Amino acid sequence: MEDRKQKLLDIEHLSIIYKTDLETVYAVNDISLSLEAGQTLGLVGETGAGKTTTALAVMGLLPERTARITGGKILLDGQDVCGMTEKELLRLRGEKASMIFQDPMTALNPVLTVGSQIGEALYLHNEQELSRDQIEKKVEETLEMVGIPKERKNEYPYQFSGGMRQRVVIAIALVCNPDLLIADEPTTALDVTIQAQILSMICDLQRRYGTSVIMITHDLGVVAETCDMVGIMYAGEIVEYGTLEDIFTGDDHHPYTKGLFGSIPNLWEESDRLHPIEGLMPDPTQLPPGCRFAPRCAECREICRGTKPPLQEENGHQIRCHFHGGASRKAEERKEEADE
């Protein structure tokens, strides 16, 4: 039980930019996250919030020519990923951490059988010196584990449906029993029935092997079903972070979190209209000087436009806002002192 309470992943003040000759994109801006062994962390936010960039940084897969880590560190099982050589990163991928990408068709090689693609990871990380027959047996076991008959190992990706291809991608990610599994919107291109099957399978495999999971998604329903901790990302920052209970049942939330929940259809309301968040995410090459969400926030005041709010914590629940979370508590205390 002690091992399950240790931090497997610790991201400290991570900042990442994409730099070209024309402009600089500030993709991730001073984020800190941690994940204990066996836990599931949900990263939620709109497209462009920095979720996938964060995941690629953990895997050491940021594009070399344009991406730069400008600050912070990523500790995976006590090792700093940012300081690893390419050889060390190759060892990390598959063995310590694996990633399920969004589109299974582009993640798979169309000219190789699915069995050979699953077996490749075992050949690269063959520390137990498994024989060819043992590797083939492990491939068959992994296919069966994700619900694909072992007889299909010699077939090609085009012979599988979208849901089955995603199962193959999951099999590749899990064949070496990694400590950390990053699922980057694994159900985006699938219909709702297959989505439920894939999520159920990931949760079942996590319980079976004790794997830690980072679930990147737009869907708060997915988060509610699968996650222990939740990080809400906006414009490359964590604007709210806490347990599942903090985010879904707490009384105080960041205005962006409120907007995300307001965008979900409510079957109990008579109105059939949604309540979308007005406006667009800011240009990542020209981020506003104060609160990143200020241009879209209905509660915006003058201080929000000029002063960046800190990420304030109260009982483990963090909110980046001048008027919510720990900030609201401090304001109430100051008001009570003034009244006295």
C-alpha positions in Angstrom: 0.0 0.0 0.0 2.9 2.4 0.6 3.9 2.2 -3.1 0.5 3.3 -4.2 0.9 6.6 -2.2 4.2 7.5 -3.8 4.3 10.1 -6.5 4.8 8.5 -9.9 4.8 11.8 -11.9 5.7 15.2 -10.6 5.5 18.2 -13.1 7.0 21.3 -11.5 6.5 24.8 -13.1 6.7 23.5 -16.6 6.7 26.1 -19.5 6.9 25.2 -23.2 7.0 27.3 -26.3 6.9 26.6 -30.1 9.3 29.0 -31.8 9.6 29.7 -35.5 11.3 32.5 -37.5 8.0 34.4 -37.5 6.5 34.0 -34.1 6.6 32.3 -30.7 3.6 30.3 -29.4 3.4 30.1 -25.6 1.8 26.7 -25.4 2.3 25.7 -21.7 2.9 28.4 -19.0 4.2 27.4 -15.6 2.0 24.4 -14.8 2.5 22.0 -11.9 0.8 18.6 -11.6 1.4 15.4 -9.7 0.1 11.9 -10.0 0.3 9.1 -7.5 0.8 5.4 -8.5 -2.6 3.9 -9.4 -4.4 7.2 -9.8 -6.2 8.7 -12.8 -5.7 12.4 -13.6 -8.1 14.1 -16.0 -6.8 17.0 -18.1 -9.8 19.0 -19.4 -10.0 22.1 -21.7 -10.7 23.4 -25.1 -8.5 22.7 -28.2 -5.3 24.6 -27.9 -5.3 24.6 -24.1 -1.9 22.8 -23.9 -3.1 19.4 -22.9 -1.4 17.4 -25.7 1.8 19.4 -25.5 2.0 18.6 -21.8 1.6 14.9 -22.6 4.2 14.9 -25.4 6.6 16.6 -23.0 6.2 13.8 -20.5 6.9 11.3 -23.2 9.9 13.2 -24.6 8.1 13.5 -27.9 8.1 17.3 -28.5 9.2 18.3 -32.0 12.9 19.0 -31.8 13.0 21.8 -34.4 10.3 24.1 -33.0 9.5 23.1 -29.3 11.5 24.3 -26.3 11.1 23.6 -22.7 11.9 27.1 -21.2 11.4 26.2 -17.5 10.5 23.6 -14.9 11.0 19.9 -14.8 9.2 16.6 -15.3 10.0 13.9 -12.8 8.8 10.4 -13.8 9.5 7.8 -11.0 12.2 10.2 -9.7 13.9 10.7 -13.1 14.0 14.1 -14.8 12.6 13.5 -18.3 13.9 16.9 -19.5 17.5 15.9 -19.0 17.3 12.4 -20.6 19.3 11.5 -23.7 17.5 10.0 -26.7 18.7 6.5 -25.7 17.2 7.0 -22.2 14.0 8.3 -23.7 13.6 5.3 -26.0 14.0 3.1 -22.9 11.4 5.2 -21.0 8.7 5.0 -23.8 6.9 1.7 -23.5 8.7 0.6 -20.4 7.8 3.4 -18.0 5.2 5.4 -19.9 3.1 4.8 -23.0 0.7 7.0 -24.9 -2.6 6.3 -26.7 -2.9 8.8 -29.5 -6.1 10.5 -30.8 -6.4 8.9 -34.2 -5.6 5.2 -34.3 -5.4 5.1 -38.1 -2.5 7.5 -38.2 -0.9 6.0 -35.1 -0.6 2.6 -36.9 1.7 1.6 -39.7 -0.6 0.6 -42.6 2.0 -1.8 -44.2 2.7 -3.8 -41.0 0.5 -6.4 -39.4 -1.0 -5.4 -36.0 0.9 -8.4 -34.4 4.3 -7.1 -35.6 3.5 -3.6 -34.4 2.6 -4.9 -30.9 5.6 -7.2 -30.8 8.0 -4.4 -31.8 7.8 -2.9 -28.3 8.6 -6.2 -26.8 11.7 -6.6 -29.0 12.9 -3.1 -28.1 12.4 -3.7 -24.3 13.3 -7.4 -24.2 15.1 -7.3 -20.8 13.8 -10.8 -19.9 15.4 -12.1 -23.1 12.2 -13.6 -24.3 12.4 -16.0 -27.3 10.6 -15.3 -30.5 7.9 -17.8 -29.6 7.5 -16.2 -26.1 7.1 -12.8 -27.7 4.5 -14.1 -30.1 2.6 -15.7 -27.2 2.7 -12.4 -25.3 1.3 -10.6 -28.4 -1.5 -13.0 -28.6 -2.3 -12.6 -24.9 -2.3 -8.8 -25.2 -4.7 -9.0 -28.2 -7.0 -11.2 -26.2 -6.7 -8.9 -23.2 -8.1 -5.9 -25.3 -10.9 -8.1 -26.8 -9.4 -9.0 -30.2 -9.1 -12.7 -31.2 -5.5 -13.8 -31.4 -6.1 -15.2 -34.8 -6.2 -11.6 -36.2 -2.6 -10.8 -35.3 -1.5 -11.2 -38.9 -4.1 -8.8 -40.3 -3.4 -5.2 -41.3 -4.9 -2.0 -39.8 -7.2 -1.4 -42.7 -9.0 -4.7 -42.0 -10.1 -3.4 -38.6 -12.9 -1.0 -37.6 -12.2 2.3 -35.9 -12.9 0.8 -32.4 -10.8 -2.3 -33.1 -7.9 -0.1 -34.3 -8.1 1.8 -31.1 -7.9 -1.5 -29.2 -4.8 -2.3 -31.1 -3.2 1.0 -30.2 -4.1 0.3 -26.5 -2.5 -3.1 -26.8 0.7 -1.6 -28.1 0.7 0.9 -25.2 0.1 -1.8 -22.6 2.2 -4.8 -23.9 5.2 -3.8 -21.7 3.1 -3.1 -18.6 4.1 0.6 -18.2 3.7 2.4 -15.0 2.0 5.4 -16.7 -0.5 5.4 -19.5 -1.4 8.7 -21.3 -4.7 8.5 -23.1 -5.0 11.5 -25.5 -8.7 11.7 -26.2 -8.9 8.0 -27.0 -12.6 8.0 -27.9 -12.8 11.2 -30.0 -13.4 9.5 -33.4 -15.6 6.7 -32.1 -19.4 6.3 -31.7 -20.8 6.5 -28.2 -21.3 2.7 -27.9 -17.6 2.0 -28.7 -16.6 4.9 -26.6 -18.2 3.3 -23.5 -16.5 0.0 -24.3 -13.0 1.6 -24.7 -13.3 3.5 -21.5 -14.6 0.5 -19.6 -11.6 -1.5 -20.9 -9.1 1.1 -19.9 -10.5 1.3 -16.4 -10.6 -2.5 -16.1 -6.9 -2.8 -17.2 -5.9 -0.1 -14.8 -7.5 -1.9 -11.9 -5.9 -5.2 -13.0 -2.4 -3.8 -13.3 -2.3 -0.8 -11.1 -1.4 1.5 -14.0 -1.5 5.3 -13.5 -3.5 7.1 -16.2 -3.6 10.6 -17.6 -6.9 11.0 -19.4 -6.9 14.0 -21.8 -10.5 14.8 -22.9 -13.0 17.5 -23.7 -15.8 15.4 -22.1 -16.6 16.0 -18.5 -18.7 12.9 -18.5 -15.6 10.8 -19.3 -13.8 12.6 -16.4 -16.7 11.8 -14.0 -16.5 8.1 -14.8 -12.8 7.6 -14.8 -10.7 10.1 -12.9 -9.5 10.6 -9.3 -7.9 14.1 -9.8 -8.9 16.8 -12.4 -6.9 19.6 -13.9 -8.8 22.3 -15.9 -6.5 23.9 -18.5 -7.0 27.2 -20.3 -4.5 29.0 -22.5 -1.6 26.8 -21.3 -2.3 27.3 -17.6 -4.0 25.2 -14.9 -6.9 27.4 -13.8 -8.4 24.8 -11.4 -7.1 21.6 -9.9 -8.5 19.3 -7.3 -10.1 15.9 -6.6 -13.1 14.7 -8.6 -15.3 15.8 -5.7 -13.8 19.3 -5.6 -14.5 19.9 -9.3 -18.0 18.2 -9.6 -19.6 18.9 -6.2 -17.7 21.8 -4.7 -19.4 25.2 -4.1 -16.7 27.4 -5.5 -15.2 27.2 -9.0 -13.2 29.1 -11.6 -15.5 31.0 -14.0 -14.1 28.9 -16.9 -15.0 25.6 -15.1 -18.5 27.0 -14.5 -18.6 27.8 -18.3 -17.7 24.2 -19.2 -20.4 22.8 -17.0 -22.9 25.3 -18.4 -22.1 24.1 -21.9 -23.4 20.6 -21.0 -27.0 19.8 -21.9 -29.3 19.5 -18.9 -32.0 16.9 -19.4 -33.9 18.2 -16.4 -34.3 21.8 -17.8 -37.3 22.6 -20.0 -35.1 24.8 -22.2 -33.4 23.0 -25.0 -30.7 25.7 -25.5 -27.1 25.3 -24.4 -25.1 28.0 -22.7 -21.8 28.2 -24.5 -18.8 30.3 -23.3 -18.8 33.5 -25.4 -15.7 34.4 -27.4 -12.5 32.4 -28.3 -9.4 31.4 -26.5 -6.7 34.1 -26.7 -4.0 34.0 -29.4 -1.1 31.9 -27.8 1.4 34.2 -29.5 -0.1 37.3 -27.8 -1.5 36.3 -24.4 -3.3 39.0 -22.4 -1.3 40.6 -19.5 -3.8 39.8 -16.7 -6.1 36.8 -16.3 -6.0 34.7 -19.5 -9.8 34.2 -19.3 -10.7 37.8 -18.6 -11.8 38.7 -22.2 -14.5 35.9 -21.9 -15.4 36.1 -18.3 -18.7 37.5 -17.2 -17.3 38.3 -13.7 -14.3 40.2 -15.1 -13.2 43.4 -13.2 -10.4 45.9 -13.7 -7.8 43.9 -11.7 -8.4 40.9 -13.9 -7.3 42.7 -17.0 -4.0 44.0 -15.7 -2.9 41.6 -12.9 -2.3 37.9 -13.4 -4.0 35.9 -10.6 -1.9 33.3 -8.6 -3.0 29.7 -8.3 -4.4 29.8 -4.8 -5.1 26.7 -2.7 -7.6 25.9 0.0 -7.8 22.4 1.4 -6.0 21.0 -1.7 -8.4 22.7 -4.1 -6.6 25.2 -6.3 -8.2 28.0 -8.3 -6.4 30.7 -10.4 -8.7 33.6 -9.8 -8.8 37.0 -8.0 -12.3 36.3 -6.6 -12.7 32.6 -6.2 -11.1 29.8 -4.2 -8.6 30.9 -1.6 -8.9 34.5 -2.8 -12.7 34.6 -2.0 -12.0 33.2 1.5 -9.3 35.9 2.2 -11.7 38.6 0.9 -14.4 37.4 3.3 -11.9 37.4 6.2 -10.7 40.9 5.4 -14.4 42.0 5.3 -15.1 40.4 8.7 -12.1 42.1 10.2 -13.2 45.5 8.8 -16.7 45.1 10.2 -15.3 44.3 13.6 
